[in-house]
Amino acid sequence: MKMAKAEISRLLFLLTTMIPLAAQGSRLYSWANQLEESGKDKVTNLQFYFHDTLSGKNPTAVKVAQAADTDKSPTLFGSVFMVDDALTETADPKSKLVGRAQGLYGSSCKEELGLLMAMSFCFEDGPYKDSTISMIGKNSAMNPIREMPIVGGTGMFRMARGYAIAQTHWFDPKTGDAIVGYNITVVH
């Protein structure tokens, strides 16, 4: 019990000191910042932009399945999309590519635009090249700010756990195209 309380206290300390540490931490790249290293655990904060393109000649998200009544649903309930989206350093689609978001999302809510996301953030730049972070959870896409769980990773992020904060930067309601800012904090 003492061990569990100590671990909880340590985690609370890490979470409550994120903002000051982010300001003072050693910035490895403009989009990645190692906040703290204590024993075996590291805390890393990543900030990048997710470019989800459903329109045009080269979409990065494509519908692969839908329910019989999906077209009648205002939330597209029952539709499933496969994704291979660019992750960039800034919201500008021409900014430096830091990786790709690969996975799927499906409309899982009838009353709101809620997506079940199963996504791997696959990094192609910097110290996390060839490492991934795995996210799975509900994304209430119309909320200004959403939180989703980080449940694992590979490479430098092996055994990762943490959370992702998503905030829509730009959205085109006619096409469904979007640019979403992600701020991810992981303990690994």
Salt bridges, closest charged atoms under 4 A:
GLU7 OE1 - ARG10 NH1 3.96
ASP41 OD2 - ARG10 NH1 3.40
ASP41 OD2 - ARG161 NH2 3.32
ASP69 OD1 - LYS72 NZ 3.90
ASP84 OD1 - ARG100 NE 2.75
GLU112 OE2 - LYS138 NZ 2.70
ASP125 OD1 - LYS96 NZ 3.27
